Amino acid sequence: MEIFNLDLSRIPSLLGYQPGAPMIFSSGLFFFLFILFVLIYIPLRKYAYARIFYVTLFSLYFYYKSSGIWFLLLMFTASSDFCIGRLLSLSSNNLERKLLVALSLCVNLGMLGYFKYTNFLCQAFTGLGVEIGQIFGIEQLQKLSYQPMDIFLPVGISFFTFQSLSYIIDIYRGRIQSLKRWIDYVFYVSFFPQLVAGPIVRARDFIPQIYKTPSVSKAEFGEGLFLIVCGLFKKAVISDYISLNFVDRIFDAPLLYTGVENLLGIYGYALQIYCDFSGYSDMAIGIALLLGFRFNINFDSPYQSATITEFWRRWHISLSSWLKDYLYISLGGNRKGKVRTYLNLLITMLLGGLWHGASVRFLIWGAIHGISLAVHKFVMGRFSSFKQSGELMNPLRRVIGVLITFHVVCFGWIFFRADSMQRVGEMLTQIATNFHPEVFLQFLSGYKVVSFMMITGYLMHFMPKKAEMKMQLAVTKSPLVIQALILIIAVFIVFQVKSAGVQPFIYFQF
């Protein structure tokens, strides 16, 4: 197996923007550039301004490798909100402060709306016009049609706009002070570990760390390495393998498979999206920790949740807490009566669904979660035996709660993953009318590696917290040579999976 095939003539093109190969943590190019980055970062740790400037330049280059010239959009967002933040801190006029927040909302949500929702909204209004034309017999409206524009979606725009908005809102609410140097704010918004896929880092958690001299203890180094290896295994091995070798096939043509295979495809996607999102978050948190920055946990074994409320306290925690603090509470939260509380939950999750993608399917996904949250809150208010989380339940009730919550979440994932409502209908029809449970044993024998990956992934996910902590402690306390060996073995496993027929996002062939 050839791992390294260095062609020096390709280095200039590799270092430039490649639309078909964005640089992510699980790529070989990032691995080598990160090593070079660290070699310079270490001696700069004690020089605050030089360190901040150097990391900012690398972060902007990292984003350039992901989105090309659109890294200027990131700089525009940072510059705009830096200026607005400074004006907010200098103003004591309430109306003026509200107008400045409104300006930040218009700039950030305006950009997000253009790049992410222009085609969706135009298609929706066109469809509405056609329907009105048919109802009232207006021929001109009946002939309306819309050709979607080719709009490039900058990587991570949803994350850095939300992060920048939280900074402005926190200044307005008096929770933080505005930064005085532009470069410091650009550092915060563009910090590469969390830039393209989160977690969404709050200014009040991150900014104080900017000015501290980064230091990494042996325990923190081991913890960071453990997170990187776990994230690499989840993202580049389990998620990529079951996606390309099973899940994509089911969702692309559900009618070619029995109901039991469709159901297993949904279970596979539930694991795939968890391993993909949480794996990348683990790597981001681990890389940041190696640089001396600590992020909060972003995924906490969400499928162990016994209620939908608990699920959203464990799933994509930085996003769910952002939606709660800046959307749900801003709408009134639970302060304006029960009916308004249920409505606020629904609106929050509908907008959360739309944040994930510009499609009716994402709105339905958001509605499923919003209604589920409202129903759970209603039931808890009526029956004291219903609890907020599994830790408050007896073992049997907790198991039943986990099974119900998991399948509610999986039902939502169908709308999240399917490329059309037709596909959703086909999958549900196959499960309801063409199940054939006897195919299960054939699946295990025909998809041996996929079955192994899925079983391994779910066993890892449902591993008791104590066992996970013991594994992390073992890595943390092991000698540096052993830690390096663990990383090498993890990379080797990734290449073994690659040679078995999958093409994960790891490429060392220059």
Salt bridges, closest charged atoms under 4 A:
GLU139 OE2 - LYS143 NZ 3.06
ASP170 OD1 - ARG175 NH1 3.85
ASP170 OD2 - ARG204 NH1 2.86
ASP184 OD2 - ARG181 NE 2.96
GLU223 OE1 - ARG294 NH2 3.13
ASP240 OD1 - LYS235 NZ 3.50
ASP248 OD1 - ARG417 NH2 3.03
ASP276 OD1 - LYS235 NZ 3.26
ASP282 OD2 - LYS234 NZ 2.71
ASP300 OD1 - LYS465 NZ 3.02
GLU310 OE2 - ARG314 NE 2.99
ASP325 OD2 - ARG202 NH2 2.92
ASP419 OD1 - ARG423 NE 3.77
GLU426 OE1 - ARG423 NH1 3.44
GLU438 OE2 - HIS436 ND1 3.05
